[in-house]
Amino acid sequence: MKIAIVKCGGKQYQVSAGKEFKVEKLEGAVGDKIDLLTLMLADESGSAVVLGKDAENEKVEAQIVEQGRAAKVSVVKFKCKTRYRRRVGHRQPFTKLKVLAVAGELSN
């Protein structure tokens, strides 16, 4: 089984075939397939590793499973003795991806 480090939305994720994970909101509908930017590719034991420019040519294919919004985060601002109180809620949009295939050639 191959493991890859991919970059999406300014963050890095360790993925393998069949794994589902949430990333920052991406354009696209449920069922669309996308290719992710690959930073590193390795086998499970870590004996064969492809890094840097060589890994950019490798392909990690994912499918959009869900478009949604995360749980509400409550933000409270308060200043004592001035009668100042603010309460705001925020729900961050996300895209849930499922990795279909981690393709690439590993060499020792």
C-alpha positions, 0 to 999 in steps of 0.5 A: 500500500502506498502513502502520500503527503498531499497539499490542499488549501494551504495544509498538508495531509497524509493519505492512502487509498480509501481514506476520507478526510476534510479540507478547506472548501473546494469548488465542485459538486459531489461526485466530481474527481480532482487531482491533488498536489503530491509532495511525497510518495512512499510505501508503507514500510518507508523503504522506498520514498519519492520526494520533491520535484520527482513527486510532483509528477505522481498522481493522487486522485480523489473524489468529492464525497460531501460539501458541508459546514462544520459545527458552530464555533461561538466567539465571545468578546467581553470588556468588563466595566464598560457594558460591552458584550458581543457574541458571534457564531461561525460555521466553517465550510469544508469539502470531504474527499475520498482518495480513489488511487495513489498512483506513482512509481517507487524506486529504492 
